[in-house]
Every structure is written in C-alpha cells, then in structure tokens.
Amino acid sequence: MKKYLYIIISLAVLTILLFPSLTRAEEKKDSSTIQESHLAFSYVCTSNDSVCLTANLYIKKESDPFGLKNATIGFFCKEDNTLVPLGNAVTDQDGNAVLMVVISKLHPGKDGMITYVSRFDGTPKYTSVSESFTAEPAKLRITFNVQDSIRYLNVTGTRKDAKGQEVALTKETVLLYVPRLFSLLKIGEVALDEEGKASFEFPNDIVGDTLGNLKIIAKIEENDKYGFVQGTSNINWGVPKQYYKAEVPSRELWTPIAPLWMIITLIIMLAGVWAHYMYAVWELFMIKVNNKKDNPTI
Amino acid sequence: MENNEKQLLKEFAPQIERTGVQGYIWILFLLSVIGLGLYAFIQQVTKGHIVTGMRDNVVWGIYIVNFIFFMGVSYAGALISGTLHLFRTAWRKPVIRMAEFITIISLLIGPCYILLCIGRLDKLHYLVLHGRIQSPITWDVIAISTDIFGCFIFLYLAVLRDLANMRDFEELQLPRWRKKLYKVLALGYTGTEDQKKRLERATNIMATMVIAIAIIVYSVLAWIFSVTLQPGWHSTIFGPYFVIAAVYSGSAVLIISMWFFRKVYHLEQYITKKHFVAVGMIMLVLAAFFGYFTFSDYLTKWYGSEKNDELLIQLLFKEFYWPFIISNYVGVLLPLLVVGIAKFRTITNITLTAVVVIIALWLNRYLIVIPTLQSPYLPIQDSRPEWSIYQSTWVEWSLTAAGVAMFCLLFTLASKFIPIVTVAGNTQEAKPEDVLV
C-alpha cells in the first residue's frame, strides 16, 4: 500500500509544481517588452497597368503567425540605390496592407527591373522589419472571339523593355481560372508564342451566374523574372445558373421541415422509451405508497 | 435485513464511515488535477480556441476523442450491468455496482468535452432553440439526455435495497444528515412482497431499456461520423463497430475498477480471480469482435482503392504508424493471448491488459477523428500549413487529465456513500467459486 501512497504523493507534488510553472510561463510571455515582427511581401501585376503590392505584417506566438492590425506599412521603389516612396497603407485585422501603384509612375532600371520595398518602422512593442523583391513589369490581356461556332479565349502577354516600350512576353506559361465559391477553378493552361499570344478553346459547360456571366482570370505564377502577373475579363459564356423552387411543403433533408418519416420514427422511439421510464418511476412511487400497507419482512 | 447482509454491512462499514490519510491524499491529488483543468478551461474561455490545437481544417481534437471514449465507457457499463442483471449471472453481485457507477459517472463527464469543443458557449441554447431534427447533432442531444434519465432511474432502482439496508443498519457511525438522506432515498422500502415485486419488475424493465438505449445512443454517436461524406467515416458498419468498441473499453475500465477497489478496500474475499477471469472472458470475446470489425472496415477501404481512402490508409501507416499498431494490433491481440491462454490468466496480467486495451481504444478513437480531418475530400487550401495538422496543447491535455481525475473522484465519493459491492441479496447468490469456470 505504501508504494501506491508514494506514487500518489509524487504525482500530487508534480501537479502542484507544474501548475505555477505553467502560470509563470504564460505571464513571462505576456510581459515581454519587444516582439519580433515579420513581413510577407507579395506583388501582382494587373491588366489595368498597375501593380498591387500586398504586405502581411505578423508576429509569431508558439510558432503560429498572428496578423498585426492598424500598423502603417511604407511602400517604396528603389531608384539608383535611393528609396522613392510610393505610399503608405494601414494593415487590416489580418495584418494585410495593400497599395495599388500605376506602373507608368515607376522607373525601371537599365535591365528593365524594378525593386519594390515594404517597411514597417516598428513600435516600442514590435521590432521594425522590411522586405523587398525585384521584378519586371508585365501585363496579361484577355480577349474573346468566336470562330465557326467555337468560342476562343485569347491571351496576350506584354512587358516593358528598358526604353519603356511594350514588347511581347514570350514562352511563358499562363494558367486560366474561373472563381468559384471557395477557390479558383482551373480551366486550362496555355503557353505564349513568339508574339506573346495564346489561344484556348473555351469549354461550354462552366456554370456562371443567372445570366451566364463569368469572370476569367489569366495568371503567370511565381515567375523568377516577372513574379505574379494577372489579367481579368468578364464574358457571358457560362451556363446560366437556374434556381428550382421546391414544392411546398418541402421535406427534403436540407429544408427547415424534417422529413415525415424522421419525425414519426423519433416520436415513436421517444414515446416508447419515456413510457417505460414513467412506468419505472410509477413503480417507485407505489413502493413508497405501499410501505405502510404491509408488514415489514426485510 | 438478513443476518448475512448485516454481516456484510459490518465489514463494509469502515470504508463508508471513515476516510484515512491515504484517502484524503488521493482526493487532494485528484482535486489538484481538476484544479489544473479548471485553470486550462479559464485560459480557453478567455483566450479562445487558439490555445487548443483545433483549427479551421482539423476542427476536432482530443476533446471529441475523450467524449467518444467516456460515452463508450458509459454505454458499456449500462450494457454490462443490464445484461448481467437480466441473465441473473451468478457472480454479478460483487461487480455489478461498479458497472452501474461507471455508467453514470462517465455519462456525466463525457458530454462536458462536447461543450469544450464549442467556441461560442454563449450561443449554446441555440442548439435547442434552432435545432433541426435532421441534424445528427440534435439526435445526439436528444439521445444523451434520454440516456442520462434512464441510467439514473436504473441506478436508483439498483441501489434502493442497499439504501434501505443502510437506513436500517443502526451500528453505522454516520452523521445525522447522512442517515436522514438514506431514509429519504430509501423511499420507505421495507421489503414487503408487493415492494419486492414492483422493484423487480421496474428493474427488469429498466435493465432492458438501458441496454436498448445504450445501443441506440452509441449508434447515433457513430452516425454523426458515418452520415458525413468523409474518407474513413462514411461506413455502414460504424454503428455496430462503435458499440463493440464501447463495450470493449467498458469491460477494461470495469477490470481496472475491480482491481483498484479490491486493493484499496481489501475486497479479496469478494472480488476473486474468477471475477477477473469472467470479465476478462467478456473482454476477450469483445476483442475478437473489435478486431473483426476493424479488419472488415479497413479491408474494404484498402481493397476498394478509392483515392481518398488510399491516402487515409497511407497516412495511418506512415504518420500514425505506432498509434495504429497499438490500437489495432496490440489492442486486439493482447487480450486474446493473456486471457485466452490459461497460464497467463492472473489478476495482474488481466489488469495490465485492461490498461493496454484502454490506451488502444482511446487511440482508436483518435485515429478515427484526426487523420480523416487531415485528409478531406476537398483539398485543404488557402490555409496556413501548420493549421492543416492537428497538434494537441497542454490546455487540452490538462482538461483530459481533469476529466479522468473527476471520474476517479466521483467513483471514490460514490464508494464512500454506498458499498461498492452489492449487499442486498448477496447471500442468495451462489459463491463465485462455485459457479465460474
């Protein structure tokens, strides 16, 4: 028996010791003076001659990232080793700050590349941090045409050379998507030719809105030279979505009214069970009542 | 009260009248573990579910595993006690009360873990106000609440005669309030012929009901998983599989309870090796059934080679290799060897096997919940990579430990209130030595 007593005492002591240590660990973390902040910087070239710069500011808690809101992020463009401010943006509740910049206002280097910088200057609570990347501005345009009753989606890719002239974007892979409820549905993949053009036979079975409207997105993703490039366009080539009004009263599984068989089964089962409960309770009641009638024989 | 019953009560009186230093230390230890759980709970309520490992994709963690485990143990208690009562099993008296206590105590603790899964406890009443009968969650709420009532009535009927014995046993040194409480709870039972008949009738009905309800309620719990189109869950045998796994885990908990109370209250005379062998045999049969269901479930998934089922099985054999082996190989084969071979059939061996079975069955529930949530049909995307994998936290483990401690505490307190071995009618039964193999 002593053995068990020792085990119990040891476990109790361990618990008592562990309890305040956990508390202290939590307090220590909360009272720390300055926390390291991190910045995730991304960039998308859009079809309307602009660049969408997105910076996500976050800190790490137990290796989980937490976005910092209401922080001002400065966006810059590097020209001859000097930082030219592009503008500031304040982070939202997820820590995202977004700035749209018109490409024509930017001055690429001799190689046609532009270096973007995002910077958080820090606060007494969080460290300062900056991130940068270099990419060449590029653009994707989407057009549509019908030939011999076949629908075609055409993609044209361009980039700006060192002189600022638009030239064809060649031999790059472009992914084609249609936004769905949760994410993007990939409908195809094309490669740009020597003229920066590609054509794609548009599928006939993609569901659009009630009028058949679809949004098409063409993307170059994670390219070493151009980063992310995106072009969008709308077209009414989708299959119109149709809503069917269910018969009234509708008793499908997903409607507010349960199917009749389900209600009947539930009532029968519950009534059967509770009737037996009531009977058992009634017998208990009768045991108490009959107490005085008979002679004790226990 | 018969003389033999008086003799038994005299023997059990010390455990009811007094609590020794060791007993207080034990209770203090359990309270400190519960205190740790309470602290973890406060952390969870104030900081939110971020302090747990549950995230957008893997929305369930060890709380739901504990819920399934405790509910399983509860239904097993109901099934075992109900069956032993209905079949008038000769050796049941020393162990049946433990099975009844297991039923009620697990049933009180299990649902608490569901509450811990809910992020917005302030909106809990919506479950009743806006509950839809079509939802398996609503079925579960109805089923569990019905089961709690039934089990309480069954337990009350089962202890009524002993409550009357406690009331009538004048040598018992207890505070006046406790004696009064026994008097009120005994409902004036004096053992008249009419009272005996009524009690017998009600107990038989409730024993039948708790068996039926236990099967239905645990099937409902299984259907929460199996009616969803998730790899690993959408299975027609999940209902009976859950019921078998439940009774299997419950038989193991019963063996450990028998060992514990036998040691602590020196019940060697009443709970003998033959009781361990008898419950061990139940455990052995259930191990075989459990193994059969597990094999059948995984074989059909593996042979079908459906893409997501294949991914799930790969995950089980890679990331969850050891839990899978312990759960589905060790947990099935060990009872077959230890209880099946007469040479290994000792009290210690059977108890240790029961401990392994409990661990295996807990892991079995873990493997049902977590790997499936980590490999859904709709691929996890636009999510932080670390959020697609479940990692339990100290908060969840503390609350798990608190649940186990609460189970032990309530069991201890219940054994202080009423003898852990049934006294009423104990002498009418044959001695276990005479009736067991």
HADDOCK unambig.tbl for C-alpha pairs under 7 A between the chains (distance, minus, plus):
assign (segid A and resid 5 and name CA) (segid B and resid 22 and name CA) 6.57 0.50 0.50
assign (segid A and resid 8 and name CA) (segid B and resid 26 and name CA) 6.53 0.50 0.50
assign (segid A and resid 8 and name CA) (segid B and resid 29 and name CA) 6.99 0.50 0.50
assign (segid A and resid 12 and name CA) (segid B and resid 29 and name CA) 4.91 0.50 0.50
assign (segid A and resid 15 and name CA) (segid B and resid 32 and name CA) 6.82 0.50 0.50
assign (segid A and resid 15 and name CA) (segid B and resid 33 and name CA) 6.67 0.50 0.50
assign (segid A and resid 19 and name CA) (segid B and resid 36 and name CA) 6.37 0.50 0.50
assign (segid A and resid 253 and name CA) (segid B and resid 134 and name CA) 6.22 0.50 0.50
assign (segid A and resid 258 and name CA) (segid B and resid 133 and name CA) 6.08 0.50 0.50
assign (segid A and resid 258 and name CA) (segid B and resid 134 and name CA) 5.80 0.50 0.50
assign (segid A and resid 277 and name CA) (segid B and resid 150 and name CA) 6.64 0.50 0.50
assign (segid A and resid 280 and name CA) (segid B and resid 202 and name CA) 4.80 0.50 0.50
assign (segid A and resid 283 and name CA) (segid B and resid 198 and name CA) 5.76 0.50 0.50
assign (segid A and resid 283 and name CA) (segid B and resid 199 and name CA) 6.96 0.50 0.50
assign (segid A and resid 283 and name CA) (segid B and resid 202 and name CA) 6.35 0.50 0.50
assign (segid A and resid 287 and name CA) (segid B and resid 189 and name CA) 6.58 0.50 0.50
assign (segid A and resid 287 and name CA) (segid B and resid 195 and name CA) 5.18 0.50 0.50
assign (segid A and resid 287 and name CA) (segid B and resid 198 and name CA) 6.91 0.50 0.50
assign (segid A and resid 288 and name CA) (segid B and resid 187 and name CA) 5.10 0.50 0.50
assign (segid A and resid 288 and name CA) (segid B and resid 188 and name CA) 5.44 0.50 0.50
assign (segid A and resid 288 and name CA) (segid B and resid 189 and name CA) 6.67 0.50 0.50
assign (segid A and resid 291 and name CA) (segid B and resid 188 and name CA) 5.66 0.50 0.50
assign (segid A and resid 291 and name CA) (segid B and resid 189 and name CA) 6.29 0.50 0.50
assign (segid A and resid 291 and name CA) (segid B and resid 190 and name CA) 6.73 0.50 0.50
assign (segid A and resid 294 and name CA) (segid B and resid 192 and name CA) 6.20 0.50 0.50
assign (segid A and resid 295 and name CA) (segid B and resid 192 and name CA) 6.60 0.50 0.50
assign (segid A and resid 296 and name CA) (segid B and resid 190 and name CA) 5.27 0.50 0.50
assign (segid A and resid 296 and name CA) (segid B and resid 191 and name CA) 6.24 0.50 0.50
assign (segid A and resid 296 and name CA) (segid B and resid 192 and name CA) 5.63 0.50 0.50
assign (segid A and resid 297 and name CA) (segid B and resid 190 and name CA) 6.70 0.50 0.50
assign (segid A and resid 297 and name CA) (segid B and resid 191 and name CA) 5.66 0.50 0.50
assign (segid A and resid 297 and name CA) (segid B and resid 192 and name CA) 5.66 0.50 0.50
assign (segid A and resid 298 and name CA) (segid B and resid 1 and name CA) 4.70 0.50 0.50
assign (segid A and resid 298 and name CA) (segid B and resid 190 and name CA) 5.54 0.50 0.50
assign (segid A and resid 298 and name CA) (segid B and resid 191 and name CA) 4.56 0.50 0.50
assign (segid A and resid 298 and name CA) (segid B and resid 192 and name CA) 6.95 0.50 0.50
